[in-house]
Amino acid sequence: MPRVFGSNELIEDVHRRGLCIGCGACVELCPYFKNYKGKTAQLFPCTLPQGRCFAYCPKAEVDLNEIYQYVWQTPYDGSALGPYRTILAARAGSEMAPAHYQGGGTASALMAFAMKSGRVKAAVLTRREGLTPVPEVVTDWTQVARLAGSKFMAAPTLAGLNAAVRQGQRDLGVVGTPCQMLAVAQMRMNPLGKPEHEVPVALTVGLFCNWSLDTRQLIDLLVQKVDIADISGMDIPPPPANTLVLETSRGPVEVSLNDIKPLIPHTCFICLDMTAELADVSVGMYEGRKGWNTLIVRSERGAQLVDDAVTAGFLATEAMSDEIVTHLSKAAVAKKERSLRMLIQRQLINTRNETDDGTNDGPRAALRMSPEVVDKILPPKR
């Protein structure tokens, strides 16, 4: 099992290194951690030598081999898109209520159908209060579409999952980014081995992500350009647009990505995963085809959900061209390469500190993987 420490080590390894992404995995476990406007902070000191706050964090002592063995029964191999069965073009079907979807509404349609069909009893989603993303747990499938749309900011979604688990809710569905899917996988592993720590997640829907934005800094930037309360949606069109487009009652407002990219938290640059490889299904943009998504079907559970959603009219799918899959794979590989270089540069990855008995020795790491996979992603120079 992964090395698990307490909140003192979490503060030292993650917060003081500037690695916290504000995913919410450590929030609503105890009174000590809170998230406010995108920032997570420890309110009171804690001396426990081990804690779920550390165990669940996607930036502290993450062992990719152990996690992939648990989720996929195979070691982490650094492949471009992770394990999957098929890649499809998808959009919400005729039985899904019209809404202000991002792309094709595939993530909303799948979660709504999962709830309607009884696979999921409650869904952990993300809404906006003003511009600030906050978690919301819904128990009525007709409410899923209300929360549709990308937020583009780090969201403490998993605080909603922790709260739902504490309240005794079962068969939970979660929609989240790659780092949140990583945290959920660690939650389901139950690293401390206590029955009361079981996290009953029945479905994970991952969202493609290259980076998120710092909520407070984004608000500070946008208040100079628009009334925050008037923003009804936002989107980043595919290249060569190079803009963040804000939807307002007075029409679209464009903000250059040159102004936006400095607001990306540095921790995003050490994330290897662009396509949420640990989710049952993963959903992202379909560049060049408005109103559709790219859908990666990964698990048996996800495949059955997709098939049944199509039959029920909640989802429409088409074959995905090899050209699009190749383009997606190249983008995912490029992110892995950039992020691994940053991990090495910042000395956040331990790959060479193996003792004779196979255990890890040396400083605590943000990420652990085998030297062979490191060399696969970044072949040694000859």
N, C-alpha and C positions, 0 to 999 in steps of 0.2 A: 504493500500500500504506500501511497505518497507520504513523505515526511510532513507531519502536521505540527504546527506550533500555535502560539496564542496571539492575542491582539497586540502585544508589545512588538512581536516580530512582524506582524502585519503592518504596523505603523512604520517600522524601520525599513522593511523590505519593499513596501509598495507605496505608501504615502510620501515618505521622505525621498524616495527615488523618483517621484512624479509619475508613478505607473498606474494610479487609480483611475479607472474609466467611469466610475459612478454607476456601475451596472445594477447595484442594489442587492447583490448576493449576501452582503454582510449586514444588511438593514432588516429590521423587524425580527431578528433572532433574539435580541436582548435589548435593554434600554440604552446601551452604550454607543451604538452607531446610528447616526441619522443622516439623511440626505436632504439638502435644501438647495433648490435651483441648480441642480446638476453637480453639486459638491457633496462628497461624503466626509463626515468628520466623526471622531471619537469624542463623546461628551464627557466621559468619566474613565479613569484608569481601570484596568483589569489585570489581574495577576495570574489568571488561569494559564497553565502551561500549554494547553491545547484548546482550540475552539473552532466551531464551525465557520466563524468569520475568516479564519486563515484557510481552513480546509476547502471552502467553496470558492475562494478568490481565483479568478482566471489569470492572475498575474503573480502568483506566489507558489513556487515549488510545483509547477504543473508538469506532470510526467506524461507525455503524449503516448508513449507505448502502453502504459497501464490503462489510460482512458480509452484508447482505441481498442485494446483487447476487451475491455468491459463492454463497450457499445457495439463493436463490429466483429469481435472475436478474431481480430487480426492486428498485428503490430502496425504502428504508424510508419508509413513508407514514403511520405513526402510527395505523393502523387498530386497532380495539379488540382483536381476537384474532389479528392477523397473518394470513399466508396459510394457507388451509386448503381442503380439498375437501368435507368433510362433518363433521357433529357427531352423535354417536350416544350412546345409553345402552348401557353394556356391563358385562359381568361375566365372571368365569372360567367356562369351559364344563365339561361333564361329564368330559372327558378330563384336566382339570387336577386334580392331587391336592388334596384338602381341606387347608386351612392356615388360620393365623390372619391372614387378609388384612385390609388396610385398605380399607374400602369393598367393592368388588366383586372385588378381586384382578386387575383388568385389566392393570396394568403387569407383574405377575408372570407372568400367562398369556401375554402377548405375547412377553416375553423368553424364557420357557421354550420356547415354540413356535419362536421364531426359532433357538434353539440346536438343538432336536430336528430341525428341518427343514434344518439345515446352513447357514443364512444367517449365523449367528454362531458363532464357535468358542469364545469366552470372553465372559463378561458381567462388567462392572464394576458392583458393587452396594455397598450399605452395610449393615453390621450394627452391633450395639451390644455394647460391652464394658462391662458394668455399665450405666451410662446414657450413656456416651460413644460417639458414632457413629464408626466406623472403616471404611475401604474393605475390600472383599473381592472377589477375582476368582475366579469359579467357572467350571469347564469341563464340568460335568455338569448337564444341564438339570433333573434331578430335585432339584437343590439350590437352585434359584431360590426356591421357595416358602418355604424355611427362613428367608430373609432378608426376608420380606414385612413390611409394617407401617411406618407413618410414624415418624420420629424427632423431628421438629419442632425439631431443632437443626442449626446449621451443621455440615456434614460435609465432611471433606477427601477426598471420593470420588475426585476426579481424580488424587490421588496414586497411587491404584491403577491408573488408566489409564496414567499415566507409567511406572510400574513394569512394567506388562504390555508396553508398547511397547519398553522397554529390554530386556526379556527375549526379544524377537522374536516375541511373539504377534501374530497377524493376525486380521482379521475380528472386531473387537471390538464388543460392544454396551455401551451406557452408559445407566444410569437416573439421572437427576439433575434438579435444580431449574433454574429459568430462568437464573440466573447461571452455573450449570455448563454448561448448553447453549450459552450465549454463549461461554464459554471454549473449549468443544470446537469450536465453529465457527471460532474463531480458530486453534486448533491445526491444524485441517484445512486452513486457508488457507496454512499454512507460511510465516509472514511473513518469515522470514530466508532463505527460498528454498534451503535445503540438503536434498538428497535424504535424508540420514540423519535428518532431522527429520520425515519423513513419519509421520503418525498414522493408522493404518489402521482407522478406525471404520466399521463396516458398518451400525450401527443406533443411533439415539438415541431414547430414550423419556423425554419430559419430564414433570415433575410440576408441577401448579399450585402456586403459592406466593405468599402475601401477605407473609410474613415468616418468619424463623427465630429461634431463641433462642440466647443465649450459653450454651454448655454449662456452663462453670464456675459462672456465676451461677445457672443452673437447678438444678444439683446442690446448691449452697449453700442454695437455697430449699427443695428437696424433702426434704433430710435432716432438716429440722425437722418433717416431716409423715409420713414413711413410710421404711421400710427400702429403700434404693435397690436392693439385690439382689433384692427381692421384686417389683419392677415388671416385669410381663411384656408390657405394651403401654400405649399412650396414644392418646387421641383428643380432638379438639375438636368436639363436636356443633354442628350448625348453630344459628344464632340462633333463639330468644332465650336459649339455655342459658348463654352467657358463662362457660364453665368449661373447664378442661383436666381430663379424666378419666383417672386412672391405674388400670390394671388390676393387681390384686395377688391373692395367694392368700387374703387375708382379705376380698376384695370390692373394689368400686370406691372410689377416693378422689378427691374433687373439689377442684380448686384454682381459685380465681377468676381469670379473665383479667385482672382489675384488678391482681393480684399478678404475673401473668406478663408483661404487655405492657411494663413497664419493663425487661425483660431483652432486648428486641429490639435488636440492634445498629443503630446509627444508619445504617449503610450500606444497610440494607434500605429505608430511606425515600428512596433515590435510584434505586431499581430500577423501570423503567417496565413490566416484563414480568410479568404475573400467570400466563400460561398457557403458558410455555415455547414461544415462537413459532418458535424455531430447531430444534425437534426434528422427527423424522419423524412421530411421534404424540405427543399430549399427553394426560395422564390427571389427572383431579381428582375431587373430591367431586360427588355428585349429591344436592344438598340436598333433603331430604324423602323420599328413596327409599333406605332402608337396603339394603345389599348390592349396590348398583349404583354405577357410576362414570359420569362424563362423559368421553367419548373424542372428541378432536379429531384427525381424520385429515388430515395436511398434505401429505406428499410422495407421489410415485408408489410409492416403496419401502414407505412406511407403509400405503398403500391396499392394495397386493398382500398384505402381511403380514396385515392385518386380514381380508381376504377368505379367505385360505388358512387362517387360524387358526379362523375360523367353520366352514369346511368340515370341518376336522379335529376339531372338537369341543372345541378349546381355549378358544374364546371364544363368548359369546352376545351378540348385539346387538339393539337395537330402535331405531326412529326416535326422535329427540329432539324434544320439542315446541318450537314457536316461542317460547312463553312462557319456557321455561328458557334458550334461547339469548339472548333479549333480556335476561334478568336477568343472565346471565353477561357479556354485552357491557357492560352498564352498570357492573358491578363492575370490569371490566378498564379501562374508560375512566376511572373514578374513580381507580384506582391510577396510571394514566399522568398524570393531572392533578396529583395530590398530589406525585408523585415529581418531575415536571418543575418544579413550583414550588420544591421543595426544592433541586434542582440549580441553579436560577437564584439562589435566595437564598444558597446557599453558594458561588456563583461557580465551579461545577464543570463548567459546560457552555460550550463555545465555539461560538457560532453566527454572530458578526458580524465575525470576524477574517479574512475572506477577502481575499487579495491579488489583484492584477489577473490573475495567471496561474492563479488558482483554487486555489492551495495555501493551507494554513492558516498563519497567523502569530499569535504571541501566546503566552500561558502554556499550559503543558500542562493538558489537561482530563481529567476522568474520562470524559466522553461528548461525542461530536460528532454533530450532525445538522443538517439544513438549516434555515434560518430559516423557510421555508414550512411545514415540518412542526411546528416550534415553535408557529407561529401557528395551525395546524390544531388542535393539541391544546389550546392556550390562546389562543383568539381574542383579539386586541387589544381593549381597552376603547375604545368609541367615545363 
